[in-house]
Amino acid sequence: MFLFKLIAGAIANLAILGVPLFALAGTWDWWRAWVLLGVVLLGTILSVATLPRSLLEERLKPPMQGGQPRADKIILILLLTAMTGLILFVPLDVFHWHLAGSPGEFVSSVGLVLFASGWWVSYVALKQNAFATAVVRHQAERQHVVIHTGLYKIVRHPMYAGGVLLMIGMPLWLESNAASLFAVVPVGTLILRVQVEERFLKRELEGYHDYTSKVRYRLIPFLW
């Protein structure tokens, strides 16, 4: 059953991104989208093959759970909506609207680097933090403790930092300047979630308040 859930989750990851991209583009002939899906597939295989089973099981659970603060449920719905909007926006702009033109080859290539880097940063964060689940809650049943090593010595939310790179890199690689600007919506929603999560963890997780005083930056070193 666990293996079935992993396979279904991997297929879902590809479908959630690929189906709207190609459906709204109206064509399968979009090599940049295929490259993007290839990066997602490789990242998914790496994650499934190397991450702890306990963490994978937690991340396969539904996005609404007991012990999750109401504010996080609301923010999570907004975040998922904003990310879906970004995915839908890209093919509509690239193939139909052409609102703000497309970036040059160099900037577009940088977008692919950002996207792949975002996957890598998020993956490393998951490797280093077995409590990095999809929802905000105190995992007392798993002996939840503060992680302060690896990437977590640099910023407090490295997985979210990787998510920012993903959101910015995807529309750049797929050649939509307008969608790159629209990415501010899901990124802004993610920033709101960081603040909701930190208030909750300071209240519920022993040692987290001290951790925030030692690691000053949330997402971007020397900035925020």
Buried (B, 14 or more C-beta within 10 A) or exposed (E): EEEEEBEEBBEEBBEBBBEBBBEBBEEEEBEBBEBBBEBBBEBBEBBBEEBEEEBBEBBBEEEEBEEBBEBBBEBBEBBBEBBEEBBBBBBBBBBEEEBEEBBEEEBBEBBBEBBBBBBBBBBBBBBBBBBBBEBBBBBEEEEBEBBBEEBBEEBBBBBBBBBBBBBBBBBBBBBBBBBBEBBEBBBEBBBBBBEBBBEBBEEBBEEBEEBBEEBEBBBEEEEE
